[in-house]
Amino acid sequence: MVNGRPVWESIARSRRAWLTALIVLPACAAGVLLDQAFAQRLPLWLEIPTLIIFVLLFAWISAGFWTALVGFVLLLRGSSDKTPGSPEQRLVQPRPQVKTAILMPIYNEEVERVAAGLQATYRSLELAGALSHFEFFLLSDTRDPGVWLKEEMAWSALCKSLQGFGRIHYRRRPVNNKAKSGNIADFCRRWGKGYEYMVVLDADSVMRGETLLRLLEMMEGNPQVGIIQTQPLAVNRETLYARLQQFAHRLYGPLFSTGLRFLQLGDGHYIGHNAILRTAPFVQHCALPVLPGRPPLGGALLSHDFVEAALMAKGGWEVWFVPELEGSYEELPPTLIDDLKRDRRWAQGNLQHLRLLSSEGLRSAHRFLFVNGAMSFLAAPLWGLFLVLGGIAAWHWQSPLGMGGIAMDNDWSVEPLPLWIFGITATLLLAPKFMAIFWVFWQKDLAVQFGGLWRLGWSVLLETLFSMLMAPIRMVFHSQFVIQALLGKSVRWGTQVRGDQATSWGEAWRSFGWCSAMGLILAGVLYPLLGGWHFWWLVPILLGLSAAVPLAVLTSRASLGREARERGLFVIPEERCPPVELQGLAQGRLVELPHFTGDPFVQVVVDPQLNALHAALQRNRPGVWPKAAALCHKALELGPQHLTGRERNILLSDRHSMLALHRAVWSLADGDRIADWGVVLPEGT
């Protein structure tokens, strides 16, 4: 401590000052050079906005470059972070009585995958000898009654197979307000006082038992820390699109995450899962604000994690990111369509964060995270506008009289913008890829796990080409997302696709047909209008837009992903030598879980064992009994097929209704009504 403040704070301020200088000064210098090139060639109304957008985009791209460069240097040195106050430096064995809740919020998820992931993590903790410090909570917000009932059966099967009764808990909320953040808040209100720490997972998360134990030891040894975030590795996907993303994350990710840790220190970020949190300060400080106004930019926050980290730090607690801690895994969206659906929600949430910038007490590092998160989407319309302005400038330069009726010299008409812009931009974007390749081959064993020099080189080349083609598609969609949010069109969190499902041609045409048409139309209009070099400069962008439909279809194919893996392309080390947890995940899918051969609702009403299990998980709700009684009568008279999903949920959520309906079905005398419930009576009755 220095003057009552942690030593790492002064170190972090110095590092961020250097980073700011490295971002701002080159961006301003590049802007001055571009202004000199524009001088007397463009009118002010075209020159000024072009320069402003250029400087903003240059600064944003260079921030990523310098972060990767810092990470590259640190990885080559091979030494872990020795900054005073780092939680890795002080590990304390957990006290015998300390309890940590592992929370897995779920919403209409693939039940088998959820159960397999929880089982793999549970068994890994058992192998690490740390199970006594952890309990698991499946926190369901599921609305589909069939999925809800499968969750209960899966919970029961897990408890039996793992002998986890009393250690694995299941709860479903009747009302799922505020989505995942509300789900976590509900847990904190009900059970938070019984657990000093909580680990938040996603439905597709898996964590190594030793990793969880190490997080607990860090928390025990650093009482000033409120959140410790790991770096989840993307694994297990088969589609070509997801394999491209997995490969890029695994190869380039360590550079950026190591550089980010170097700059953040105790002002780290939180991504909402695969992290450990100290429960009491989270409850005290991390209640999410409700923004004034209506959604999408007002109302409840759609993206909560960055805000919770900022509020934790505002309350005086440290937030650390520990990317070198292995054993943390997640899965990515399998297709371009699913990835963009997730981006649509993130775009709205990150734009909402800009309204928090003026909040009192926030630390500068978290204000920067808010800006950077918003820029990840605002950069798209800025880039699009820069291309439009560049096209207008190209048309202006090649016009004999310019656009203002003043004769222009034609000594620069061969290029729409100075070539150095393209060169510097390409360097900033591609240099981290070459750094990553160099680092991998610096680690000889790691190079083999990526497939060796030849296959790694081809993988990087193909991944770069795919990224170039998909960049303009993301640009137009992200621009659309930003415009929709600004125009007041809101979106909500929905169920995320977890399996490797392919995109049909029809679905691709509905989602991307307009994008391909726009690319073809622009190519037809711009070629005769600009011609020559001016047009070819835009070909990569037009090609990506035009190919949007076939790209969406082909990259969604799991068969192409598997073929690439067989050829040694886009391979990651976790595939060459799968960790025990991922092996357990695959094996967990083979564990026999109860399955429904017909209507789950009917089976839970009729089957005595299933009915008793479900009823035991519910409570009596006297307030709904009059309505529930009417629904019971409707179900018995007309048959269960006449109940809506909402009506089934009302009955399922009341213990008395389910027990009464079970008795009533088995008491039916009418053969036709008995048949509606699938009840087979013995002969002679």
ABEGO torsion letter per residue (X at the ends): XBGGBBAAAAAAAAAAAAAAAAAAAAAAAAAAAAAAAABGABBAAAAAAAAAAAAAAAAAAAAAAAAAAAAAAAAAAGBBBABBGBAAABBBBBBAABBBBBBBBBBGBBAAAAAAAAAAAAAAAAAAGAAAABBBBBBBABABAAAAAAAAAAAAAAAAAAGABGABBBBBBABBBGEAAAAAAAAAAAAAAABABBBBBBAABBBBAAAAAAAAAAAAABAABABBBBBBBBBGBABAAAAAAAAAAAAAAAAAAAAAAAAAEAABBBAGBGBBBBAAAAAAAABBBBBBEBOAABEBBABAAAAAAAAAAAAGBBBBBBAABBGBBBBBBABAAAAAAAAAAAAAAAAAAAAAAABBGBBAAAAAAAAAAAAAAAAAAAAAAAAAAAAAAAAAAABAAEAAGBBBBAAAAABABBAAAAAAAAAAAAAAAAAAAAAAAABAAAAAAAGEAAAAAAAAAAAAAAAAAAAAAAAAAAAAAAAAAAAGBBBBBBBBBABBBBBBAAAAAAAAAAAAAAAAAAAAAAAAAAEEAAAAAAAAAAAAAAAAAAAAAAAABAAAAAAAAAAGBGBBAAAABBBAAAAAAAAAAABBBBBBABBAAAAAAABAAAAAAAAAABBBBAAAAAAAAAAAAAAAAAEAAABBAAAAAAAAABAAAAAAAAAAAAABABAAAAAAAGBBBBBGX
